[in-house]
Amino acid sequence: MATEEKVIVIDFGGQYNQLVARRVRECNVYCEIYSYRTPIDKIKEMNPKGIILTGGPNSCYEEGAPSYTKELFELGIPVLGLCYGAQLMMHILGGKVEKAPVREYGKTETFIDGSKDKLFKGVEDKTIVWMSHFDYISKVAPDFEIIAHTADCPVAAACNEAKKLYAIQFHPEVLHTVKGKEILHNFVREICDTAGTWRMDSFVENTIKEIKDRVGDGKVLLALSGGVDSSVLAALLAKAIGKQLTCVFVDHGLLRKNEGDEVESVFGPNGNFDINFVRVNAAERYYAKLAGVEEPERKRKIIGEEFIRVFEEEAKKIGAVDFLAQGTIYPDVVESGLGGESAVIKSHHNVGGLPDYVDFKEIIEPLRSLFKDEVRKAGLELGLPEYLVYRQPFPGPGLGIRIIGEVTAEKVRIVQDADFIYREEIAAAGLSKLPDQYFAALSNMRSVGVMGDERTYDYAVVLRAVETVDFMTAEASEIPFAVLQKVMSRIINEVKGVNRVMYDLTSKPPGTVELE
């Protein structure tokens, strides 16, 4: 991604690495994540306006701990060390880091000691920050001054302003640090002297031009899932190349209620974009493949493999294309081990091996540099409807993993209808943007109930709603009891085959966000 100015994040295995980069981008400055193994020569070539060192799980003074060359701090480029990054800076430059007599974790009262015309501009003398460390800086490096402390941490922040080197023990990137955004803004915009020209309207405009230049008069094929990433990608390509784009939408019958028709209304013949749109209604084919299968991972594999077969059949009808478009976004790149240093979380299907079942020359991934919230902003810039742009995360296997046990057409109907009611009532209560993800799932539990004068033996629906920053951890949302009561009443009265509704309070860990 060509850009005039950039701040880079050097990742030492911190859990918040992506969050740091997102916060920098919120300052309208482009940011990328690199492993601490990245050679110093590559850093120099990028000519960043600033460098941020992330936290990490190690002790910087132990043998084999992640480190970096001292030259990094001698480039004349502003450097901000966070938590482990702060300790490493002190360790490399001649300070001392030791096991802390008192570990600090959570919200901590912090006192600003130094000048507030640089890093702490706009921050009160006493503020709340998020601490998470068992080591501490017992002695600052030469030419550094202490600019903040807590009751248990003598060096909550230190700086060498002449060299624009800053070390802070806490995490400004998390929302629990009250003035965290201001601190990062001060570093990125003021200390790094950036112009703040990274904006979504210019990204969309520039990317459309880049696509036109790269594709020329070539043909592009896209597997459109109806999710946020693929929908934004389709809109971006449609604006750039129109009828040179063919979107194949495989409706496997496991989507949310009305979702297939909604996708077609936007991208189909009567939609907003002048493209070639192919909808394949493959529900019965999927149900046949899933008959009798109960194990979650086996269901995932069947759904994934069948998608490849259906897409392959449609691709053969279309014939050779020049480009296969994929909705890879930046977290996919980082989590696949191609960006930062944090433990590889998943090997994403959009990153790595090329599909061998489509006749194409190149892959095109225009969203590869964007985080999810930036993808949504791009979607709005492109004129996509809000209900599609703000559609919640939805697993590739769809309702196949929100149905415990065997998947049947009848069970799909039940969970679709229950989920639709749940969403409708959440929206009516004005809560739709409070949980980060919410849905109804169908358990494989059946129990006796009483409806009217008759006994029933029907299924239990499970409602799930979670709040999370990064989906790595999550807590159950506190949905008002009156709302849950109304949802329960409507589901039992309106959805045939259900006589019990439960609310899942499990956090992640030990549970997962999905209920499979």
N, C-alpha and C positions, 0 to 999 in steps of 0.2 A: 504494500500500500504506500504509494508515494505521498509524502507529506513534508512540509517545510520544517516543522519543528516537532520534536518528540521527546518525551520523558520515558526512560526505561526503568522497569522494575527488575532487580536481580533477586531471584527466588532461592531461598535457603531452606525450602521445605515447609514454609509457613502455611497454615490453613486458610489464611485470609489473602493469599497472593492475588487472586482474581479481584477481590474486593478493593484492594489497593489500586489496581489498574483502573477499575471502574470509577473510583473516586477521583482519580486524576482526570479522566475523560469528562467527568462532571464539571471540571474546571475549564472545559472546552480546549483541552490539550490532548493530542493523541499520545497513547501509551501502549507499550508492548511489554510482555514478560519474557525474561530469559533466565536460563539456569546459571547458577554460580560457576558452572563448568565452562561457560562461554569465554573464549579467549579475549584478553584485553585488547588485542588488535582489532577484533570484530567490534568491540565497544567503541573504539576510536573511530572506526570507519562510519559508524552510525551517527557520530557527532551529536549525541543527545544534548538537550538543553539542561537536563538534570537526571540524577540517578537516585533511585530509592532502593534500599536493602530491606528485604522482608524479615519477618520473624522466622523461627524455626525451632524444632524440638531438641536440638543438641546443646551441649556446653562448648563454647568456642575455644576453651583452653584445653580440651581433651584431644588426644592424638586421633587424627583421622576425621575430626569435625570439619564440616564445610567451611571453606575460607576463601579468600581472594587475595590477589597481589596488592601490595602497598601502593603500587603505581596508580591504582584507581583513584586514590585520594590526592594524587599529584597532577591530575589532568587539568586542573583549573575549572572543572565542572562541579556545580553544587551537588552535594551528596547528603541524603537524609537516611539515617539508619533507624529502623523501627525494631524495638525489642531485641531479638537476637542480632539484628543488623546493627543496632546501637552498641551492643556489647562487643561485637566483632570489630567495629570501628575503633573502639577504645583499646581492645586487645592488640590489634595490628599496629596502632600508632603510639603504643607505649604506656597505656593505662593499665589498670588491673581489674579483672573480673573474677569473682569468687562465688561460691555457694552462699546464698543469702541466709542470714540467721532467721529471717521471717519471710516466708513465701507470700507474695501478693497475688491475689486472684479476684477479679471482679471489679465492681465500681469502687474507685478509690479517690479520696479527697487529695488534691495536689495543689501545691503552692508555687506560684511563679516568682522567681527570685531576680531574674535578669531584666534587661531592656525589653520593652514590648513594641519596638518599632520594626521588628523583623518577623521571626517565626511566630511569636505570640501576640501579634497585633490583633486587637479586638477581643482578647481573652482576659477575663477577670483575674485578679490576684489569687483568687481561690476558685478552683474549678474541679469538676468530676471527670475522671478518665477511666478507661478500661485497662486494667493491669492483668498480666498473665505470665509470671516468671518465677523461677526458683533460683536463678543466679542473679547477681546484681553487680553494678559497677562500683567497686570500692574505692577506686582512684581514677580520676580522669587523666587522659593523655596530656602531655605538655602542650601549652598554648590553648587549652580548652578551659572554658569557665562553666561552672554549674549555673543553669538558668531555671531549674525547677526541682522540687523535692517533695516527698511525702513523709508521713510520720515514720515509716519503716524503710524508706528508700532514699538515701542521701543524694542520689543522682537520678532524678526522674527525667532530666533533660540536661544536655550540655552542648556547647557550640564553640567553634573556632570561626568567628564571623569573617576574619580576614581571608580565610580559605573557603568560606561558605560550606563548612562541614557541620552537620547537625545530627545529634544523637538523642533519640527520645525512647524511654524505656516502655512507654505505654503504646496502645494501638489507636491512632487517630482515625483509622479507616472504619471502625465499627461505630454504630449509632450510639452505643452506651457512652462514648466519649463526647461530652456535651458540645464542646467547641472543636471537635475533630475535623469537620469539613473546613472550618475557618483556618485551622493550622495547616492543613494540606494545601488549601488555596494560597495561603501566604507563601508557602515554599514553592509551589508550582508556578504561580503567576508573578509573584514579586521577586523572590530570591533567584529563581531560574530565569526571570525576565522573558516570559513567554507572552505571545500576543493573544492567545485564546481564540484561534481561528478554526478549531475543529468543531464543526457544526453539522447537523444531520442534513440540512438543505443543501449544503455544498457537497457533502458526501454523495447524496443521491444524484445531483447534477453531474459531478465528476465521474461517478461510477457508470452512469448511462453512457457517457461519452467513451469511457474506456471499453465498455462492452461493444459498442458500435465499431470502434476501431479494431478490436480483437476479432470479432465474429465476421465482420465484413458482410459478404452475401451468403455466409454459411448457415447451416440448419442446426438448431439446438433442441435437445430432448430433455424434458424434466418429468420426474415422477412426482406428481403433486399429491401430497397427503391430506391437505386441508389444514395442517397445523400452521402455526405462526411463521416459522422459518421458510417453509416451502412456499407459502402464500405470498410472503413479501418478496421472495426470490422471483416467483412467477410475475408479479406486478412490475418488478424492476426490469426483467427481461422483456416483458411486453412493451414497456415504454421505450426500450432501446431498439428492439428488432421486430416487434409486431408478429406478422404471420410466419416469420422464420422460426418461431417457437412453437413446439407441440408439447402440450401438457397431457400426460396420461394420469388420470385419477382412478385408482383402483378402490372401489367401494367394497370392502370385504364384509359388510353387514355387521361390523363390530364397532361402528361409530356411535356417537351420542345421537339422541333423537333429532331428526331433521337435518343433521349435519351434512350429509351428502348433498341434499338439495340446496343448502346454503352455499356450499362450495361451488356448485354448478351455477347458482344465480349470480355469482360474482365473476366466474371465469368462463362460463359456458357461452353458447351462441347469443343469448340475450343479456349477457353480462357487460361489465365495464371495459373489457379489454378485447382487442382485435387479434386473437390468437387461434391456433388450432387446439381444440379441447376434446379429449376422448375420455368418456366415463365408462368404466367397465363395472357392471353390477355383478359381482361374483359371490354374493352372500351364500347362495345354496351350495356352491362349490366348496366354500370354506367350512360350512356346517357339516358337510359330508366328511371332509378330512378330519374334523375335530371330534366326530362321533366316538364316544366311549373313552376319550382321553381326559384324564383328570390331573396329571402331574403338571405344575405350572411351567417348568422349563421346557417340557415336551410341547406344550401348547405354544409357547413362544417360538420354538423352532419350526413347528408346522406352519404357523401364520407367516413367519419370515420367509420360509422356503416357498410357500405358495404364492406370496407376493412376487418373488423373483420369477416364478413360472408364468404368472399372469402378465407381468411387465415384459417378460421376454417375448411372449406371444404377440403382444401389441407392438413391440419394437420391431419385430420381423415384418409386420404389416407395413410399418412406416418405412423401413429400409435404412440404408446407411445415413448417418448424420455426422456432422463435423464435431459437435460438442455435446457432452452429457453434463447437464447442470446439476449441482448438488447444493443443498442448503446448509453446508458446513458453517458453523459460527465459531467465534474465538474460543469459548470454553471447550468445544470439541477438540480444538487443536491443542490446547493446554493439557486437557485431561488425557489426551492420547500420548502424552510424553514428548510432544514435539515443541512445546513452548517452554514452560517453566520446569521446576525441579520437584514440585510436590508429588507425592506418591501417585502413580498412574491409577486413576479411578476406574476408567473404562477404556476399552478400545472401541471407539465409536465407528459405526458403520460408514460414516461419511469420510473418514480419514484413513488413509493407508491403501490397501490393495484395491486395484481398479476392478470393476465388474467385468466379467468375461462373457456376459450373455447379451451385450449390446454392441453393435457395430459402430464405433465412434473413434475419432482421432484424439481428442483432448477432453479433459475435464475443466469445467469453469465453475468457480466458487466465489461469486462476488461479495458474499456476506462473511467471508472468512475472517475479517478483521473486527467484526462487531460482537458486542455482548448482547444478551437477550433484550435488555431494556432499550438498547440502541436499535435493534432490529424492529422493535415496536414503533419507535419514533420514525424510522425510515418508512414503515408501512403507512403511517398517517400522512407523511409527506407525499406518498405515492397515491393517496386517495382511497386506500382500503377502508371499509367500514369498521367502526370501533369494535363491534362484537367479534369480528374476526381477528383484529390486531390484538385485542386483550383476551383472546381465548386462552384458557388455562392450559398448562402442560397436560399432554395426553399421550399415554404410552403407545408406541408403534403397534403392539398387538391389540390395542384398543380394549374394548370390553371383554376380550378373551381372558384378560388377567384380572378383571374386576368381577368375574364370575368364578366362585370357588367350585372346583369340580368340573364335571362335563359341561361343555357349551352346547346349548340347543337354541333353536329359534325362539322357543317359548321363554327361556331364561333371558335371552337378549331383550325381548319385548319388556319383560318385567323390570330389568335394571334400567333400560332406556326411559321408561315411564316414570319410575321412582326418581331417577336422577333429574329428569326434567322438572318434576314438582319441587324437588329440593332446591334447584337453581332458581326457579321462579320465586319461591318464598324468600330465599336469601336476598334476591334482588329487590323484592317488594319491601323488605325490612331495611333496605339501604346498606346492606352489609357486603355487597359483592366484591369490594376491593379490600376487605379486611383479612379474611383468610387468604393465604397465598395459593392454596389449592383446596378444593372441596368437591366431593362427588358422592354418589351412592354406589354401593357394591352389593352383590348378592351372595349371601352365605350359602353353604350347602346344608345348613341346619333347617330341619322342618319340625314344627311343634304343633301341639293341639291348641286351638283357640275357639272362641265362641263369637259368632256373628249372627245377630238376630236370634232366632231360636235354634240355630243349627251349630253343631261342632264342626270345626275346620281342622285341616291338617296341611298347613301351608308353610311357605318359606319366610325366613327372617331377612330383612334388608338392613344393611349396616351403613350408617352415615359417617363420613370422614371429613374433617376440616382441619388443616394444619397451618401454622405460621412458621415461616423460615426465611433466612436470608439467602442461603446458597443451596438448599435442599440436601446438604450433607448432614445436617441435624434439623429436627423439627419438633415443635410442641403442638399438642392439640389446641385448637381455638376454643375460646369460651363463647360459643354461640348462645345467645339468650334462650333461657328455657322455654319461654312462650313461643319463640320461633320454632324450636325443635318440636314442641307439642303440636303446632299447626301442621308442620311437615309430616309428623307421624300420623295425624288424623287423616290428612289428605291421601297419603300413600295407602293406608289400610282401606280407606273408603273407595279410592279411585283405581287402584292397581290390583287387578285380579291375580290371585295366587300368593298374596302376602297377608300375613296376619300378625306380624311382629316387626317392630323397628327398633334398632339399637344404635347408640352413638359410640364410636371408637375413641377412647381417651389415650391410646398408646402413643408415646413419643418415639422419635427416631434418634439414636437407638433407644431401646432394643428392637423396636419394630421398623418397618419401612413405611414410606409415604403411601405407596400402593398397598392394596389388600389382596394379595394373591396366595 
